[in-house]
Amino acid sequence: MLGDFEEDDAVVTATAPCPMPGCCTLAVAYRVPEEVGSKDAVPWKFVCLHCGFDFEISEDELISRSVPRIWNLAGSHFA
């Protein structure tokens, strides 16, 4: 599964802390860029790998979020 994400430049990752008391594990989620940043964005869905708790977090509550590689290269010019 990880190999699929390495080949796909159009994947955004996000991290959030597990809300279960005493767990404090960081969970990671993946999503396509079209679902990120819009005002009608759906919450990010996570599954804690430590305790197995399923939870959702809004974009405002994320610890970190990546951007697709193409966004980083948008202003680059090569001679």
C-alpha positions in Angstrom: 0.0 0.0 0.0 2.8 2.5 0.8 4.3 1.9 -2.6 1.1 3.2 -4.2 1.3 6.5 -2.4 5.0 7.0 -3.4 4.0 6.7 -7.0 1.0 9.0 -6.8 1.9 12.7 -6.6 -1.7 13.6 -5.9 -2.0 12.5 -2.3 -2.2 14.7 0.7 -1.3 13.4 4.2 -2.4 14.7 7.6 -1.7 13.9 11.2 -3.8 14.2 14.3 -3.5 13.0 17.9 -5.7 10.1 19.0 -8.4 11.6 21.4 -8.6 8.4 23.6 -7.5 9.2 27.1 -4.0 8.0 27.8 -3.3 7.0 24.1 -1.7 10.2 22.7 -0.6 8.4 19.5 -0.3 10.3 16.2 -2.6 9.0 13.5 -2.0 9.5 9.8 -4.6 9.8 7.1 -4.4 10.1 3.3 -6.6 11.9 0.9 -6.8 13.3 -2.7 -6.2 17.1 -3.0 -9.7 17.8 -4.3 -11.0 17.0 -0.8 -8.6 19.4 0.9 -8.9 23.1 1.8 -12.4 23.8 0.5 -14.9 25.5 2.8 -17.1 22.4 2.5 -14.3 20.0 3.2 -15.4 16.8 4.9 -13.6 15.9 8.2 -10.5 13.8 8.0 -11.1 10.2 9.1 -8.4 8.5 11.2 -7.8 5.1 12.8 -5.3 5.0 15.6 -2.8 2.2 15.0 -2.1 1.9 18.7 -5.6 1.5 20.2 -7.7 1.0 17.1 -10.1 4.0 17.8 -11.8 5.5 14.8 -12.3 9.3 14.9 -12.8 12.3 12.7 -11.1 15.7 12.9 -11.8 18.9 11.0 -9.0 20.6 9.0 -8.7 23.3 11.7 -7.7 20.7 14.3 -5.0 18.9 12.3 -1.4 18.9 13.7 0.1 18.9 10.1 -1.0 18.5 6.5 1.2 18.1 3.5 0.5 19.5 0.0 0.7 17.7 -3.3 4.1 17.8 -5.0 2.6 19.6 -8.0 1.6 22.6 -5.8 5.3 22.9 -4.8 6.4 22.9 -8.4 3.7 25.3 -9.7 6.0 28.3 -9.7 9.2 26.6 -10.8 10.8 27.4 -14.2 13.6 25.5 -15.8 15.9 27.0 -18.5 
